[in-house]
Amino acid sequence: MMIRIMMVAIAAIALSAPVLSAQTKTPAPAKAATATATAPVNLNTATAEQLATIPGVGPKMAERIIDYRQKNGGFKKIEDLMNVSGVGEKSFLKMKPLITVGTPSLK
């Protein structure tokens, strides 16, 4: 009889484990805020993570933007973004309201 009670208890614990672990999971980290017209991303100062908040810009594109910025002393105007490989006129027009240029970084 004692073995039967222990088996039932073990089975109950085993069946409830997935429910308990689902309730105690740590929430996923919040995604970085997306660039907006009221909070545009500065092409001359943004990190790769900040650049990636621009729709259409992934990690590789962000790195190309940073490489261009470093090689050319920054962006003089937002249209310079079209000089980055992978940014054509169509994608630039989508990004245009979400980007800005300030004083080029002195790196």
Backbone as CSV, one residue per row, in Angstrom:
resi,resn,N_x,N_y,N_z,CA_x,CA_y,CA_z,C_x,C_y,C_z
1,MET,0.819,-1.191,0.000,0.000,0.000,0.000,0.870,1.266,0.000
2,MET,1.934,1.274,0.791,2.815,2.434,0.869,3.496,2.679,-0.470
3,ILE,3.887,1.633,-1.161,4.532,1.779,-2.466,3.549,2.400,-3.462
4,ARG,2.297,1.975,-3.407,1.285,2.508,-4.317,1.081,4.007,-4.075
5,ILE,1.055,4.426,-2.828,0.887,5.848,-2.500,2.081,6.646,-3.003
6,MET,3.288,6.105,-2.819,4.490,6.787,-3.295,4.493,6.894,-4.814
7,MET,4.055,5.852,-5.497,4.007,5.873,-6.968,3.020,6.945,-7.447
8,VAL,1.880,7.048,-6.791,0.887,8.059,-7.158,1.452,9.457,-6.904
9,ALA,2.142,9.634,-5.790,2.726,10.931,-5.459,3.809,11.316,-6.477
10,ILE,4.651,10.350,-6.853,5.698,10.625,-7.838,5.077,10.981,-9.187
11,ALA,4.050,10.246,-9.578,3.371,10.529,-10.848,2.750,11.928,-10.821
12,ALA,2.146,12.315,-9.711,1.526,13.632,-9.605,2.578,14.732,-9.706
13,ILE,3.702,14.526,-9.077,4.783,15.511,-9.136,5.330,15.603,-10.558
14,ALA,5.530,14.468,-11.182,6.065,14.448,-12.542,5.123,15.139,-13.519
15,LEU,3.831,14.956,-13.344,2.867,15.574,-14.245,2.728,17.069,-13.994
16,SER,2.960,17.514,-12.788,2.812,18.941,-12.497,4.094,19.719,-12.764
17,ALA,5.226,19.067,-12.948,6.498,19.757,-13.177,6.463,20.669,-14.390
18,PRO,5.952,20.217,-15.549,5.918,21.147,-16.687,5.047,22.377,-16.425
19,VAL,3.969,22.216,-15.687,3.096,23.349,-15.372,3.835,24.325,-14.473
20,LEU,4.529,23.810,-13.478,5.266,24.670,-12.561,6.397,25.397,-13.273
21,SER,7.130,24.689,-14.142,8.246,25.341,-14.819,7.743,26.398,-15.798
22,ALA,6.583,26.192,-16.402,6.026,27.194,-17.313,5.648,28.456,-16.553
23,GLN,5.224,28.305,-15.314,4.829,29.466,-14.522,6.022,30.230,-13.979
24,THR,7.172,29.564,-13.831,8.331,30.217,-13.230,9.363,30.653,-14.262
25,LYS,9.060,30.558,-15.537,10.017,30.978,-16.556,10.253,32.480,-16.454
26,THR,11.491,32.850,-16.690,11.850,34.261,-16.697,11.340,34.875,-17.991
27,PRO,10.691,36.026,-17.928,10.195,36.640,-19.156,11.344,37.016,-20.091
28,ALA,11.089,36.976,-21.373,12.096,37.338,-22.362,12.443,38.813,-22.194
29,PRO,13.712,39.162,-22.441,14.076,40.576,-22.319,13.302,41.415,-23.324
30,ALA,12.965,42.613,-22.924,12.202,43.505,-23.796,13.055,43.901,-24.988
31,LYS,12.440,43.953,-26.153,13.136,44.357,-27.366,13.385,45.864,-27.303
32,ALA,14.497,46.261,-27.869,14.825,47.687,-27.885,13.725,48.453,-28.604
33,ALA,13.510,49.660,-28.169,12.472,50.489,-28.784,12.790,50.705,-30.255
34,THR,11.775,50.718,-31.058,11.937,50.935,-32.488,12.076,52.421,-32.780
35,ALA,12.900,52.722,-33.759,13.086,54.119,-34.162,11.756,54.688,-34.641
36,THR,11.511,55.940,-34.298,10.277,56.608,-34.723,10.612,57.990,-35.250
37,ALA,9.634,58.606,-35.902,9.844,59.949,-36.427,10.087,60.955,-35.303
38,THR,9.494,60.696,-34.134,9.702,61.617,-33.012,10.978,61.296,-32.245
39,ALA,11.548,60.122,-32.475,12.813,59.737,-31.847,13.693,59.074,-32.896
40,PRO,14.174,59.870,-33.885,14.979,59.277,-34.956,16.356,58.844,-34.451
41,VAL,16.938,57.903,-35.168,18.264,57.377,-34.826,19.317,58.229,-35.535
42,ASN,20.307,58.680,-34.778,21.397,59.482,-35.342,22.422,58.534,-35.959
43,LEU,22.587,58.611,-37.276,23.513,57.725,-37.984,24.955,57.919,-37.552
44,ASN,25.291,59.085,-37.015,26.672,59.372,-36.630,27.025,58.933,-35.217
45,THR,26.039,58.656,-34.397,26.347,58.307,-33.005,25.740,56.989,-32.548
46,ALA,24.846,56.408,-33.336,24.115,55.219,-32.905,25.011,53.983,-32.833
47,THR,24.710,53.139,-31.870,25.375,51.850,-31.769,24.726,50.891,-32.765
48,ALA,25.325,49.733,-32.948,24.750,48.723,-33.841,23.356,48.331,-33.366
49,GLU,23.177,48.228,-32.064,21.871,47.867,-31.509,20.830,48.938,-31.805
50,GLN,21.223,50.196,-31.694,20.292,51.287,-31.984,19.958,51.341,-33.472
51,LEU,20.945,51.127,-34.318,20.693,51.113,-35.757,19.743,49.980,-36.137
52,ALA,19.857,48.865,-35.451,19.010,47.707,-35.757,17.545,47.948,-35.389
53,THR,17.243,49.036,-34.695,15.841,49.343,-34.389,15.144,49.990,-35.585
54,ILE,15.909,50.359,-36.586,15.332,50.928,-37.803,14.801,49.769,-38.638
55,PRO,13.529,49.793,-39.005,13.000,48.697,-39.828,13.820,48.532,-41.108
56,GLY,14.190,47.298,-41.390,15.001,47.004,-42.573,16.486,46.943,-42.286
57,VAL,16.888,47.303,-41.073,18.304,47.259,-40.707,18.507,46.123,-39.712
58,GLY,19.287,45.145,-40.131,19.640,44.038,-39.252,21.055,44.219,-38.753
59,PRO,21.574,43.224,-38.051,22.926,43.335,-37.494,24.008,43.575,-38.556
60,LYS,23.917,42.900,-39.690,24.950,43.071,-40.726,24.874,44.458,-41.361
61,MET,23.671,44.924,-41.629,23.501,46.263,-42.202,23.999,47.315,-41.205
62,ALA,23.700,47.117,-39.927,24.159,48.052,-38.896,25.685,48.137,-38.900
63,GLU,26.348,46.999,-39.048,27.813,47.000,-39.088,28.335,47.727,-40.325
64,ARG,27.655,47.563,-41.465,28.073,48.271,-42.683,27.899,49.782,-42.520
65,ILE,26.833,50.177,-41.832,26.607,51.610,-41.582,27.729,52.168,-40.705
66,ILE,28.088,51.434,-39.673,29.167,51.872,-38.772,30.497,51.899,-39.516
67,ASP,30.756,50.896,-40.351,31.997,50.885,-41.140,32.074,52.103,-42.053
68,TYR,30.963,52.404,-42.723,30.922,53.578,-43.609,31.210,54.847,-42.802
69,ARG,30.562,54.950,-41.657,30.728,56.131,-40.796,32.188,56.305,-40.387
70,GLN,32.846,55.205,-40.023,34.239,55.288,-39.584,35.187,55.616,-40.740
71,LYS,34.928,55.053,-41.909,35.807,55.273,-43.065,35.640,56.662,-43.675
72,ASN,34.467,57.247,-43.539,34.169,58.509,-44.209,34.015,59.694,-43.257
73,GLY,34.319,59.500,-42.004,34.221,60.596,-41.046,32.795,60.976,-40.703
74,GLY,31.891,60.062,-40.856,30.498,60.306,-40.504,29.646,60.638,-41.712
75,PHE,28.373,60.736,-41.471,27.400,61.078,-42.502,27.207,62.591,-42.499
76,LYS,27.314,63.195,-43.654,27.115,64.645,-43.760,25.627,64.970,-43.900
77,LYS,24.899,64.092,-44.592,23.453,64.241,-44.782,22.857,62.840,-44.802
78,ILE,21.578,62.735,-44.499,20.970,61.402,-44.395,21.010,60.652,-45.725
79,GLU,21.019,61.373,-46.833,21.074,60.721,-48.146,22.365,59.933,-48.346
80,ASP,23.410,60.257,-47.581,24.670,59.499,-47.656,24.452,58.031,-47.300
81,LEU,23.365,57.743,-46.612,23.078,56.356,-46.245,22.962,55.473,-47.486
82,MET,22.552,56.061,-48.610,22.434,55.274,-49.843,23.802,54.857,-50.394
83,ASN,24.886,55.392,-49.844,26.231,54.964,-50.235,26.639,53.671,-49.533
84,VAL,25.859,53.233,-48.569,26.133,51.990,-47.842,25.587,50.834,-48.667
85,SER,26.390,49.823,-48.845,25.985,48.651,-49.614,24.711,48.044,-49.031
86,GLY,23.729,47.845,-49.896,22.468,47.250,-49.458,21.366,48.248,-49.203
87,VAL,21.681,49.539,-49.234,20.661,50.570,-49.023,20.401,51.250,-50.358
88,GLY,19.256,50.942,-50.933,18.866,51.577,-52.178,17.869,52.692,-51.906
89,GLU,17.417,53.310,-52.971,16.498,54.432,-52.830,15.201,54.011,-52.148
90,LYS,14.687,52.843,-52.524,13.414,52.383,-51.962,13.517,52.158,-50.445
91,SER,14.573,51.471,-50.014,14.720,51.241,-48.571,15.065,52.544,-47.849
92,PHE,15.845,53.418,-48.495,16.166,54.709,-47.887,14.904,55.515,-47.619
93,LEU,13.991,55.533,-48.588,12.760,56.312,-48.420,11.930,55.816,-47.242
94,LYS,11.988,54.513,-46.961,11.282,53.969,-45.797,11.966,54.385,-44.495
95,MET,13.291,54.468,-44.535,14.065,54.813,-43.337,14.127,56.316,-43.078
96,LYS,13.968,57.113,-44.111,14.194,58.558,-44.043,13.546,59.251,-42.846
97,PRO,12.257,58.985,-42.542,11.672,59.691,-41.393,12.202,59.206,-40.043
98,LEU,12.963,58.115,-40.044,13.405,57.507,-38.791,14.870,57.758,-38.478
99,ILE,15.550,58.520,-39.350,16.979,58.738,-39.163,17.299,60.226,-39.169
100,THR,18.442,60.534,-38.611,18.951,61.904,-38.596,20.470,61.836,-38.599
101,VAL,21.113,62.953,-38.850,22.564,63.056,-38.706,22.845,64.278,-37.854
102,GLY,23.788,64.126,-36.990,24.217,65.243,-36.168,25.666,65.474,-36.483
103,THR,26.376,66.007,-35.559,27.809,66.204,-35.735,28.461,64.845,-35.863
104,PRO,29.256,64.650,-36.915,29.934,63.355,-37.056,30.802,63.059,-35.841
105,SER,30.854,61.775,-35.466,31.677,61.400,-34.317,33.151,61.581,-34.679
106,LEU,33.957,61.854,-33.677,35.376,62.137,-33.900,36.227,60.895,-33.704
107,LYS,35.694,59.750,-33.971,36.464,58.507,-33.794,37.371,58.257,-34.965
